[in-house]
Amino acid sequence: MKLRLRYLIPVLLIVICFRESYSQDDWWKDKKYKSEEKQQKFDECKLVFLNIADGLMYSNVTYVSPYFQNEIYLSMQNSEKGYFNREQSAYILENFLNTYPVSSFKWRNSSRSEKYAFALGKYKYKKSGFISTFTISVSLKYVNDLWLIDQIIVN
């Protein structure tokens, strides 16, 4: 019996670790593209979403702001709504992150096309001792060979 447990526990740990590492990308369905150029284009799109997720997770706007277009549509829960320039958008997002300190953030699903990409995530935050959740959607637009944030909506 001890011998069986000795082998079973490492196998279970490997399965659990593999499942956790695999599930991190469940939100992004990898596709094979006919050209290397197209594959790289969508790999860059995924990287932008990962950097945005890091910015939200670490409450650090500098991870997100390099991807701002000149004008971005923001709709923040119980707050700002409308089109804002890069500096205003950074300020509004920073204010949001300070007002609702993140507990965790994870993308849930995404979609993409030649010119646009979209991702939807869950933002958990702690306020007054309670954990609550926002849904955050981010839309990217492909402009001059770059994926840039077109809009951020927080509900």
MODELLER restraints for C-alpha pairs under 7 A, 6 or more apart:
rsr = mdl.restraints
at = mdl.atoms
rsr.add(forms.Gaussian(group=physical.xy_distance, feature=features.Distance(at['CA:27:A'], at['CA:107:A']), mean=5.95, stdev=0.5))
rsr.add(forms.Gaussian(group=physical.xy_distance, feature=features.Distance(at['CA:27:A'], at['CA:108:A']), mean=4.92, stdev=0.5))
rsr.add(forms.Gaussian(group=physical.xy_distance, feature=features.Distance(at['CA:27:A'], at['CA:109:A']), mean=3.99, stdev=0.5))
rsr.add(forms.Gaussian(group=physical.xy_distance, feature=features.Distance(at['CA:27:A'], at['CA:110:A']), mean=5.87, stdev=0.5))
rsr.add(forms.Gaussian(group=physical.xy_distance, feature=features.Distance(at['CA:28:A'], at['CA:109:A']), mean=6.42, stdev=0.5))
rsr.add(forms.Gaussian(group=physical.xy_distance, feature=features.Distance(at['CA:28:A'], at['CA:110:A']), mean=5.94, stdev=0.5))
rsr.add(forms.Gaussian(group=physical.xy_distance, feature=features.Distance(at['CA:33:A'], at['CA:39:A']), mean=5.54, stdev=0.5))
rsr.add(forms.Gaussian(group=physical.xy_distance, feature=features.Distance(at['CA:45:A'], at['CA:147:A']), mean=6.04, stdev=0.5))
rsr.add(forms.Gaussian(group=physical.xy_distance, feature=features.Distance(at['CA:51:A'], at['CA:63:A']), mean=5.89, stdev=0.5))
rsr.add(forms.Gaussian(group=physical.xy_distance, feature=features.Distance(at['CA:51:A'], at['CA:64:A']), mean=6.70, stdev=0.5))
rsr.add(forms.Gaussian(group=physical.xy_distance, feature=features.Distance(at['CA:52:A'], at['CA:63:A']), mean=6.15, stdev=0.5))
rsr.add(forms.Gaussian(group=physical.xy_distance, feature=features.Distance(at['CA:52:A'], at['CA:64:A']), mean=5.01, stdev=0.5))
rsr.add(forms.Gaussian(group=physical.xy_distance, feature=features.Distance(at['CA:53:A'], at['CA:105:A']), mean=6.83, stdev=0.5))
rsr.add(forms.Gaussian(group=physical.xy_distance, feature=features.Distance(at['CA:53:A'], at['CA:106:A']), mean=6.98, stdev=0.5))
rsr.add(forms.Gaussian(group=physical.xy_distance, feature=features.Distance(at['CA:54:A'], at['CA:63:A']), mean=6.83, stdev=0.5))
rsr.add(forms.Gaussian(group=physical.xy_distance, feature=features.Distance(at['CA:55:A'], at['CA:61:A']), mean=5.71, stdev=0.5))
rsr.add(forms.Gaussian(group=physical.xy_distance, feature=features.Distance(at['CA:55:A'], at['CA:63:A']), mean=4.69, stdev=0.5))
rsr.add(forms.Gaussian(group=physical.xy_distance, feature=features.Distance(at['CA:55:A'], at['CA:64:A']), mean=5.69, stdev=0.5))
rsr.add(forms.Gaussian(group=physical.xy_distance, feature=features.Distance(at['CA:56:A'], at['CA:105:A']), mean=6.75, stdev=0.5))
rsr.add(forms.Gaussian(group=physical.xy_distance, feature=features.Distance(at['CA:57:A'], at['CA:102:A']), mean=6.36, stdev=0.5))
rsr.add(forms.Gaussian(group=physical.xy_distance, feature=features.Distance(at['CA:57:A'], at['CA:104:A']), mean=6.02, stdev=0.5))
rsr.add(forms.Gaussian(group=physical.xy_distance, feature=features.Distance(at['CA:57:A'], at['CA:105:A']), mean=5.44, stdev=0.5))
rsr.add(forms.Gaussian(group=physical.xy_distance, feature=features.Distance(at['CA:59:A'], at['CA:97:A']), mean=5.62, stdev=0.5))
rsr.add(forms.Gaussian(group=physical.xy_distance, feature=features.Distance(at['CA:59:A'], at['CA:102:A']), mean=6.92, stdev=0.5))
rsr.add(forms.Gaussian(group=physical.xy_distance, feature=features.Distance(at['CA:61:A'], at['CA:90:A']), mean=6.50, stdev=0.5))
rsr.add(forms.Gaussian(group=physical.xy_distance, feature=features.Distance(at['CA:61:A'], at['CA:93:A']), mean=6.97, stdev=0.5))
rsr.add(forms.Gaussian(group=physical.xy_distance, feature=features.Distance(at['CA:61:A'], at['CA:94:A']), mean=6.02, stdev=0.5))
rsr.add(forms.Gaussian(group=physical.xy_distance, feature=features.Distance(at['CA:65:A'], at['CA:90:A']), mean=6.24, stdev=0.5))
rsr.add(forms.Gaussian(group=physical.xy_distance, feature=features.Distance(at['CA:67:A'], at['CA:148:A']), mean=4.72, stdev=0.5))
rsr.add(forms.Gaussian(group=physical.xy_distance, feature=features.Distance(at['CA:67:A'], at['CA:149:A']), mean=5.59, stdev=0.5))
rsr.add(forms.Gaussian(group=physical.xy_distance, feature=features.Distance(at['CA:68:A'], at['CA:86:A']), mean=5.98, stdev=0.5))
rsr.add(forms.Gaussian(group=physical.xy_distance, feature=features.Distance(at['CA:68:A'], at['CA:148:A']), mean=5.69, stdev=0.5))
rsr.add(forms.Gaussian(group=physical.xy_distance, feature=features.Distance(at['CA:68:A'], at['CA:149:A']), mean=5.05, stdev=0.5))
rsr.add(forms.Gaussian(group=physical.xy_distance, feature=features.Distance(at['CA:69:A'], at['CA:86:A']), mean=6.73, stdev=0.5))
rsr.add(forms.Gaussian(group=physical.xy_distance, feature=features.Distance(at['CA:69:A'], at['CA:148:A']), mean=5.67, stdev=0.5))
rsr.add(forms.Gaussian(group=physical.xy_distance, feature=features.Distance(at['CA:69:A'], at['CA:149:A']), mean=5.89, stdev=0.5))
rsr.add(forms.Gaussian(group=physical.xy_distance, feature=features.Distance(at['CA:69:A'], at['CA:150:A']), mean=6.51, stdev=0.5))
rsr.add(forms.Gaussian(group=physical.xy_distance, feature=features.Distance(at['CA:70:A'], at['CA:85:A']), mean=5.56, stdev=0.5))
rsr.add(forms.Gaussian(group=physical.xy_distance, feature=features.Distance(at['CA:70:A'], at['CA:86:A']), mean=5.59, stdev=0.5))
rsr.add(forms.Gaussian(group=physical.xy_distance, feature=features.Distance(at['CA:71:A'], at['CA:83:A']), mean=6.20, stdev=0.5))
rsr.add(forms.Gaussian(group=physical.xy_distance, feature=features.Distance(at['CA:71:A'], at['CA:84:A']), mean=5.42, stdev=0.5))
rsr.add(forms.Gaussian(group=physical.xy_distance, feature=features.Distance(at['CA:71:A'], at['CA:85:A']), mean=4.54, stdev=0.5))
rsr.add(forms.Gaussian(group=physical.xy_distance, feature=features.Distance(at['CA:71:A'], at['CA:86:A']), mean=6.30, stdev=0.5))
rsr.add(forms.Gaussian(group=physical.xy_distance, feature=features.Distance(at['CA:72:A'], at['CA:83:A']), mean=5.35, stdev=0.5))
rsr.add(forms.Gaussian(group=physical.xy_distance, feature=features.Distance(at['CA:72:A'], at['CA:84:A']), mean=5.39, stdev=0.5))
rsr.add(forms.Gaussian(group=physical.xy_distance, feature=features.Distance(at['CA:72:A'], at['CA:85:A']), mean=6.36, stdev=0.5))
rsr.add(forms.Gaussian(group=physical.xy_distance, feature=features.Distance(at['CA:72:A'], at['CA:149:A']), mean=6.94, stdev=0.5))
rsr.add(forms.Gaussian(group=physical.xy_distance, feature=features.Distance(at['CA:72:A'], at['CA:150:A']), mean=5.33, stdev=0.5))
rsr.add(forms.Gaussian(group=physical.xy_distance, feature=features.Distance(at['CA:72:A'], at['CA:151:A']), mean=5.38, stdev=0.5))
rsr.add(forms.Gaussian(group=physical.xy_distance, feature=features.Distance(at['CA:73:A'], at['CA:82:A']), mean=5.44, stdev=0.5))
rsr.add(forms.Gaussian(group=physical.xy_distance, feature=features.Distance(at['CA:73:A'], at['CA:83:A']), mean=4.33, stdev=0.5))
rsr.add(forms.Gaussian(group=physical.xy_distance, feature=features.Distance(at['CA:73:A'], at['CA:84:A']), mean=6.37, stdev=0.5))
rsr.add(forms.Gaussian(group=physical.xy_distance, feature=features.Distance(at['CA:73:A'], at['CA:150:A']), mean=6.51, stdev=0.5))
rsr.add(forms.Gaussian(group=physical.xy_distance, feature=features.Distance(at['CA:73:A'], at['CA:151:A']), mean=4.55, stdev=0.5))
rsr.add(forms.Gaussian(group=physical.xy_distance, feature=features.Distance(at['CA:73:A'], at['CA:152:A']), mean=6.47, stdev=0.5))
rsr.add(forms.Gaussian(group=physical.xy_distance, feature=features.Distance(at['CA:74:A'], at['CA:80:A']), mean=6.93, stdev=0.5))
rsr.add(forms.Gaussian(group=physical.xy_distance, feature=features.Distance(at['CA:74:A'], at['CA:81:A']), mean=5.43, stdev=0.5))
rsr.add(forms.Gaussian(group=physical.xy_distance, feature=features.Distance(at['CA:74:A'], at['CA:82:A']), mean=5.59, stdev=0.5))
rsr.add(forms.Gaussian(group=physical.xy_distance, feature=features.Distance(at['CA:74:A'], at['CA:83:A']), mean=6.30, stdev=0.5))
rsr.add(forms.Gaussian(group=physical.xy_distance, feature=features.Distance(at['CA:74:A'], at['CA:151:A']), mean=5.75, stdev=0.5))
rsr.add(forms.Gaussian(group=physical.xy_distance, feature=features.Distance(at['CA:74:A'], at['CA:152:A']), mean=5.05, stdev=0.5))
rsr.add(forms.Gaussian(group=physical.xy_distance, feature=features.Distance(at['CA:74:A'], at['CA:153:A']), mean=5.85, stdev=0.5))
rsr.add(forms.Gaussian(group=physical.xy_distance, feature=features.Distance(at['CA:75:A'], at['CA:81:A']), mean=4.27, stdev=0.5))
rsr.add(forms.Gaussian(group=physical.xy_distance, feature=features.Distance(at['CA:75:A'], at['CA:82:A']), mean=6.53, stdev=0.5))
rsr.add(forms.Gaussian(group=physical.xy_distance, feature=features.Distance(at['CA:75:A'], at['CA:152:A']), mean=6.45, stdev=0.5))
rsr.add(forms.Gaussian(group=physical.xy_distance, feature=features.Distance(at['CA:75:A'], at['CA:153:A']), mean=4.70, stdev=0.5))
rsr.add(forms.Gaussian(group=physical.xy_distance, feature=features.Distance(at['CA:75:A'], at['CA:154:A']), mean=6.05, stdev=0.5))
rsr.add(forms.Gaussian(group=physical.xy_distance, feature=features.Distance(at['CA:76:A'], at['CA:153:A']), mean=6.00, stdev=0.5))
rsr.add(forms.Gaussian(group=physical.xy_distance, feature=features.Distance(at['CA:76:A'], at['CA:154:A']), mean=4.87, stdev=0.5))
rsr.add(forms.Gaussian(group=physical.xy_distance, feature=features.Distance(at['CA:77:A'], at['CA:154:A']), mean=5.39, stdev=0.5))
rsr.add(forms.Gaussian(group=physical.xy_distance, feature=features.Distance(at['CA:77:A'], at['CA:155:A']), mean=5.31, stdev=0.5))
rsr.add(forms.Gaussian(group=physical.xy_distance, feature=features.Distance(at['CA:100:A'], at['CA:125:A']), mean=5.72, stdev=0.5))
rsr.add(forms.Gaussian(group=physical.xy_distance, feature=features.Distance(at['CA:100:A'], at['CA:126:A']), mean=6.79, stdev=0.5))
rsr.add(forms.Gaussian(group=physical.xy_distance, feature=features.Distance(at['CA:100:A'], at['CA:127:A']), mean=6.68, stdev=0.5))
rsr.add(forms.Gaussian(group=physical.xy_distance, feature=features.Distance(at['CA:101:A'], at['CA:125:A']), mean=5.36, stdev=0.5))
rsr.add(forms.Gaussian(group=physical.xy_distance, feature=features.Distance(at['CA:101:A'], at['CA:126:A']), mean=6.01, stdev=0.5))
rsr.add(forms.Gaussian(group=physical.xy_distance, feature=features.Distance(at['CA:102:A'], at['CA:123:A']), mean=6.92, stdev=0.5))
rsr.add(forms.Gaussian(group=physical.xy_distance, feature=features.Distance(at['CA:102:A'], at['CA:124:A']), mean=5.87, stdev=0.5))
rsr.add(forms.Gaussian(group=physical.xy_distance, feature=features.Distance(at['CA:102:A'], at['CA:125:A']), mean=4.30, stdev=0.5))
rsr.add(forms.Gaussian(group=physical.xy_distance, feature=features.Distance(at['CA:102:A'], at['CA:126:A']), mean=6.64, stdev=0.5))
rsr.add(forms.Gaussian(group=physical.xy_distance, feature=features.Distance(at['CA:103:A'], at['CA:124:A']), mean=5.18, stdev=0.5))
rsr.add(forms.Gaussian(group=physical.xy_distance, feature=features.Distance(at['CA:103:A'], at['CA:125:A']), mean=4.62, stdev=0.5))
rsr.add(forms.Gaussian(group=physical.xy_distance, feature=features.Distance(at['CA:103:A'], at['CA:126:A']), mean=6.13, stdev=0.5))
rsr.add(forms.Gaussian(group=physical.xy_distance, feature=features.Distance(at['CA:104:A'], at['CA:123:A']), mean=6.05, stdev=0.5))
rsr.add(forms.Gaussian(group=physical.xy_distance, feature=features.Distance(at['CA:104:A'], at['CA:124:A']), mean=5.11, stdev=0.5))
rsr.add(forms.Gaussian(group=physical.xy_distance, feature=features.Distance(at['CA:104:A'], at['CA:125:A']), mean=6.87, stdev=0.5))
rsr.add(forms.Gaussian(group=physical.xy_distance, feature=features.Distance(at['CA:105:A'], at['CA:121:A']), mean=6.99, stdev=0.5))
rsr.add(forms.Gaussian(group=physical.xy_distance, feature=features.Distance(at['CA:105:A'], at['CA:122:A']), mean=5.66, stdev=0.5))
rsr.add(forms.Gaussian(group=physical.xy_distance, feature=features.Distance(at['CA:105:A'], at['CA:123:A']), mean=4.57, stdev=0.5))
rsr.add(forms.Gaussian(group=physical.xy_distance, feature=features.Distance(at['CA:105:A'], at['CA:124:A']), mean=6.19, stdev=0.5))
rsr.add(forms.Gaussian(group=physical.xy_distance, feature=features.Distance(at['CA:106:A'], at['CA:121:A']), mean=5.46, stdev=0.5))
rsr.add(forms.Gaussian(group=physical.xy_distance, feature=features.Distance(at['CA:106:A'], at['CA:122:A']), mean=5.59, stdev=0.5))
rsr.add(forms.Gaussian(group=physical.xy_distance, feature=features.Distance(at['CA:106:A'], at['CA:123:A']), mean=6.89, stdev=0.5))
rsr.add(forms.Gaussian(group=physical.xy_distance, feature=features.Distance(at['CA:107:A'], at['CA:119:A']), mean=6.75, stdev=0.5))
rsr.add(forms.Gaussian(group=physical.xy_distance, feature=features.Distance(at['CA:107:A'], at['CA:120:A']), mean=5.77, stdev=0.5))
rsr.add(forms.Gaussian(group=physical.xy_distance, feature=features.Distance(at['CA:107:A'], at['CA:121:A']), mean=3.91, stdev=0.5))
rsr.add(forms.Gaussian(group=physical.xy_distance, feature=features.Distance(at['CA:107:A'], at['CA:122:A']), mean=6.42, stdev=0.5))
rsr.add(forms.Gaussian(group=physical.xy_distance, feature=features.Distance(at['CA:108:A'], at['CA:120:A']), mean=5.68, stdev=0.5))
rsr.add(forms.Gaussian(group=physical.xy_distance, feature=features.Distance(at['CA:108:A'], at['CA:121:A']), mean=4.94, stdev=0.5))
rsr.add(forms.Gaussian(group=physical.xy_distance, feature=features.Distance(at['CA:108:A'], at['CA:122:A']), mean=6.96, stdev=0.5))
rsr.add(forms.Gaussian(group=physical.xy_distance, feature=features.Distance(at['CA:109:A'], at['CA:119:A']), mean=5.76, stdev=0.5))
rsr.add(forms.Gaussian(group=physical.xy_distance, feature=features.Distance(at['CA:109:A'], at['CA:120:A']), mean=5.52, stdev=0.5))
rsr.add(forms.Gaussian(group=physical.xy_distance, feature=features.Distance(at['CA:110:A'], at['CA:118:A']), mean=5.39, stdev=0.5))
rsr.add(forms.Gaussian(group=physical.xy_distance, feature=features.Distance(at['CA:110:A'], at['CA:119:A']), mean=4.12, stdev=0.5))
rsr.add(forms.Gaussian(group=physical.xy_distance, feature=features.Distance(at['CA:110:A'], at['CA:120:A']), mean=6.24, stdev=0.5))
rsr.add(forms.Gaussian(group=physical.xy_distance, feature=features.Distance(at['CA:111:A'], at['CA:117:A']), mean=5.74, stdev=0.5))
rsr.add(forms.Gaussian(group=physical.xy_distance, feature=features.Distance(at['CA:111:A'], at['CA:118:A']), mean=5.32, stdev=0.5))
rsr.add(forms.Gaussian(group=physical.xy_distance, feature=features.Distance(at['CA:111:A'], at['CA:119:A']), mean=6.58, stdev=0.5))
rsr.add(forms.Gaussian(group=physical.xy_distance, feature=features.Distance(at['CA:112:A'], at['CA:118:A']), mean=6.20, stdev=0.5))
rsr.add(forms.Gaussian(group=physical.xy_distance, feature=features.Distance(at['CA:115:A'], at['CA:141:A']), mean=5.69, stdev=0.5))
rsr.add(forms.Gaussian(group=physical.xy_distance, feature=features.Distance(at['CA:115:A'], at['CA:142:A']), mean=4.84, stdev=0.5))
rsr.add(forms.Gaussian(group=physical.xy_distance, feature=features.Distance(at['CA:116:A'], at['CA:140:A']), mean=5.57, stdev=0.5))
rsr.add(forms.Gaussian(group=physical.xy_distance, feature=features.Distance(at['CA:116:A'], at['CA:141:A']), mean=4.62, stdev=0.5))
rsr.add(forms.Gaussian(group=physical.xy_distance, feature=features.Distance(at['CA:116:A'], at['CA:142:A']), mean=6.09, stdev=0.5))
rsr.add(forms.Gaussian(group=physical.xy_distance, feature=features.Distance(at['CA:117:A'], at['CA:139:A']), mean=5.75, stdev=0.5))
rsr.add(forms.Gaussian(group=physical.xy_distance, feature=features.Distance(at['CA:117:A'], at['CA:140:A']), mean=5.00, stdev=0.5))
rsr.add(forms.Gaussian(group=physical.xy_distance, feature=features.Distance(at['CA:117:A'], at['CA:141:A']), mean=6.54, stdev=0.5))
rsr.add(forms.Gaussian(group=physical.xy_distance, feature=features.Distance(at['CA:118:A'], at['CA:138:A']), mean=5.75, stdev=0.5))
rsr.add(forms.Gaussian(group=physical.xy_distance, feature=features.Distance(at['CA:118:A'], at['CA:139:A']), mean=4.49, stdev=0.5))
rsr.add(forms.Gaussian(group=physical.xy_distance, feature=features.Distance(at['CA:118:A'], at['CA:140:A']), mean=6.21, stdev=0.5))
rsr.add(forms.Gaussian(group=physical.xy_distance, feature=features.Distance(at['CA:119:A'], at['CA:137:A']), mean=5.69, stdev=0.5))
rsr.add(forms.Gaussian(group=physical.xy_distance, feature=features.Distance(at['CA:119:A'], at['CA:138:A']), mean=5.48, stdev=0.5))
rsr.add(forms.Gaussian(group=physical.xy_distance, feature=features.Distance(at['CA:119:A'], at['CA:139:A']), mean=6.68, stdev=0.5))
rsr.add(forms.Gaussian(group=physical.xy_distance, feature=features.Distance(at['CA:120:A'], at['CA:136:A']), mean=5.77, stdev=0.5))
rsr.add(forms.Gaussian(group=physical.xy_distance, feature=features.Distance(at['CA:120:A'], at['CA:137:A']), mean=4.42, stdev=0.5))
rsr.add(forms.Gaussian(group=physical.xy_distance, feature=features.Distance(at['CA:120:A'], at['CA:138:A']), mean=6.61, stdev=0.5))
rsr.add(forms.Gaussian(group=physical.xy_distance, feature=features.Distance(at['CA:121:A'], at['CA:135:A']), mean=5.78, stdev=0.5))
rsr.add(forms.Gaussian(group=physical.xy_distance, feature=features.Distance(at['CA:121:A'], at['CA:136:A']), mean=5.20, stdev=0.5))
rsr.add(forms.Gaussian(group=physical.xy_distance, feature=features.Distance(at['CA:121:A'], at['CA:137:A']), mean=6.33, stdev=0.5))
rsr.add(forms.Gaussian(group=physical.xy_distance, feature=features.Distance(at['CA:122:A'], at['CA:133:A']), mean=6.59, stdev=0.5))
rsr.add(forms.Gaussian(group=physical.xy_distance, feature=features.Distance(at['CA:122:A'], at['CA:134:A']), mean=5.97, stdev=0.5))
rsr.add(forms.Gaussian(group=physical.xy_distance, feature=features.Distance(at['CA:122:A'], at['CA:135:A']), mean=4.90, stdev=0.5))
rsr.add(forms.Gaussian(group=physical.xy_distance, feature=features.Distance(at['CA:122:A'], at['CA:136:A']), mean=6.23, stdev=0.5))
rsr.add(forms.Gaussian(group=physical.xy_distance, feature=features.Distance(at['CA:123:A'], at['CA:133:A']), mean=5.53, stdev=0.5))
rsr.add(forms.Gaussian(group=physical.xy_distance, feature=features.Distance(at['CA:123:A'], at['CA:134:A']), mean=5.06, stdev=0.5))
rsr.add(forms.Gaussian(group=physical.xy_distance, feature=features.Distance(at['CA:123:A'], at['CA:135:A']), mean=6.10, stdev=0.5))
rsr.add(forms.Gaussian(group=physical.xy_distance, feature=features.Distance(at['CA:123:A'], at['CA:136:A']), mean=6.70, stdev=0.5))
rsr.add(forms.Gaussian(group=physical.xy_distance, feature=features.Distance(at['CA:124:A'], at['CA:131:A']), mean=6.55, stdev=0.5))
rsr.add(forms.Gaussian(group=physical.xy_distance, feature=features.Distance(at['CA:124:A'], at['CA:132:A']), mean=5.66, stdev=0.5))
rsr.add(forms.Gaussian(group=physical.xy_distance, feature=features.Distance(at['CA:124:A'], at['CA:133:A']), mean=4.41, stdev=0.5))
rsr.add(forms.Gaussian(group=physical.xy_distance, feature=features.Distance(at['CA:124:A'], at['CA:134:A']), mean=6.41, stdev=0.5))
rsr.add(forms.Gaussian(group=physical.xy_distance, feature=features.Distance(at['CA:125:A'], at['CA:131:A']), mean=5.50, stdev=0.5))
rsr.add(forms.Gaussian(group=physical.xy_distance, feature=features.Distance(at['CA:125:A'], at['CA:132:A']), mean=5.56, stdev=0.5))
rsr.add(forms.Gaussian(group=physical.xy_distance, feature=features.Distance(at['CA:125:A'], at['CA:133:A']), mean=6.28, stdev=0.5))
rsr.add(forms.Gaussian(group=physical.xy_distance, feature=features.Distance(at['CA:126:A'], at['CA:132:A']), mean=6.42, stdev=0.5))
rsr.add(forms.Gaussian(group=physical.xy_distance, feature=features.Distance(at['CA:134:A'], at['CA:154:A']), mean=6.41, stdev=0.5))
rsr.add(forms.Gaussian(group=physical.xy_distance, feature=features.Distance(at['CA:134:A'], at['CA:155:A']), mean=5.48, stdev=0.5))
rsr.add(forms.Gaussian(group=physical.xy_distance, feature=features.Distance(at['CA:135:A'], at['CA:154:A']), mean=5.78, stdev=0.5))
rsr.add(forms.Gaussian(group=physical.xy_distance, feature=features.Distance(at['CA:135:A'], at['CA:155:A']), mean=5.22, stdev=0.5))
rsr.add(forms.Gaussian(group=physical.xy_distance, feature=features.Distance(at['CA:136:A'], at['CA:153:A']), mean=5.70, stdev=0.5))
rsr.add(forms.Gaussian(group=physical.xy_distance, feature=features.Distance(at['CA:136:A'], at['CA:154:A']), mean=4.60, stdev=0.5))
rsr.add(forms.Gaussian(group=physical.xy_distance, feature=features.Distance(at['CA:136:A'], at['CA:155:A']), mean=6.52, stdev=0.5))
rsr.add(forms.Gaussian(group=physical.xy_distance, feature=features.Distance(at['CA:137:A'], at['CA:152:A']), mean=5.78, stdev=0.5))
rsr.add(forms.Gaussian(group=physical.xy_distance, feature=features.Distance(at['CA:137:A'], at['CA:153:A']), mean=5.22, stdev=0.5))
rsr.add(forms.Gaussian(group=physical.xy_distance, feature=features.Distance(at['CA:137:A'], at['CA:154:A']), mean=6.60, stdev=0.5))
rsr.add(forms.Gaussian(group=physical.xy_distance, feature=features.Distance(at['CA:138:A'], at['CA:151:A']), mean=5.80, stdev=0.5))
rsr.add(forms.Gaussian(group=physical.xy_distance, feature=features.Distance(at['CA:138:A'], at['CA:152:A']), mean=4.65, stdev=0.5))
rsr.add(forms.Gaussian(group=physical.xy_distance, feature=features.Distance(at['CA:138:A'], at['CA:153:A']), mean=6.57, stdev=0.5))
rsr.add(forms.Gaussian(group=physical.xy_distance, feature=features.Distance(at['CA:139:A'], at['CA:149:A']), mean=5.95, stdev=0.5))
rsr.add(forms.Gaussian(group=physical.xy_distance, feature=features.Distance(at['CA:139:A'], at['CA:150:A']), mean=5.38, stdev=0.5))
rsr.add(forms.Gaussian(group=physical.xy_distance, feature=features.Distance(at['CA:139:A'], at['CA:151:A']), mean=5.20, stdev=0.5))
rsr.add(forms.Gaussian(group=physical.xy_distance, feature=features.Distance(at['CA:139:A'], at['CA:152:A']), mean=6.58, stdev=0.5))
rsr.add(forms.Gaussian(group=physical.xy_distance, feature=features.Distance(at['CA:140:A'], at['CA:147:A']), mean=5.93, stdev=0.5))
rsr.add(forms.Gaussian(group=physical.xy_distance, feature=features.Distance(at['CA:140:A'], at['CA:148:A']), mean=5.22, stdev=0.5))
rsr.add(forms.Gaussian(group=physical.xy_distance, feature=features.Distance(at['CA:140:A'], at['CA:149:A']), mean=4.45, stdev=0.5))
rsr.add(forms.Gaussian(group=physical.xy_distance, feature=features.Distance(at['CA:140:A'], at['CA:150:A']), mean=5.09, stdev=0.5))
rsr.add(forms.Gaussian(group=physical.xy_distance, feature=features.Distance(at['CA:141:A'], at['CA:147:A']), mean=5.57, stdev=0.5))
rsr.add(forms.Gaussian(group=physical.xy_distance, feature=features.Distance(at['CA:141:A'], at['CA:148:A']), mean=5.36, stdev=0.5))
rsr.add(forms.Gaussian(group=physical.xy_distance, feature=features.Distance(at['CA:141:A'], at['CA:149:A']), mean=6.32, stdev=0.5))
rsr.add(forms.Gaussian(group=physical.xy_distance, feature=features.Distance(at['CA:141:A'], at['CA:150:A']), mean=5.81, stdev=0.5))
rsr.add(forms.Gaussian(group=physical.xy_distance, feature=features.Distance(at['CA:142:A'], at['CA:148:A']), mean=6.36, stdev=0.5))
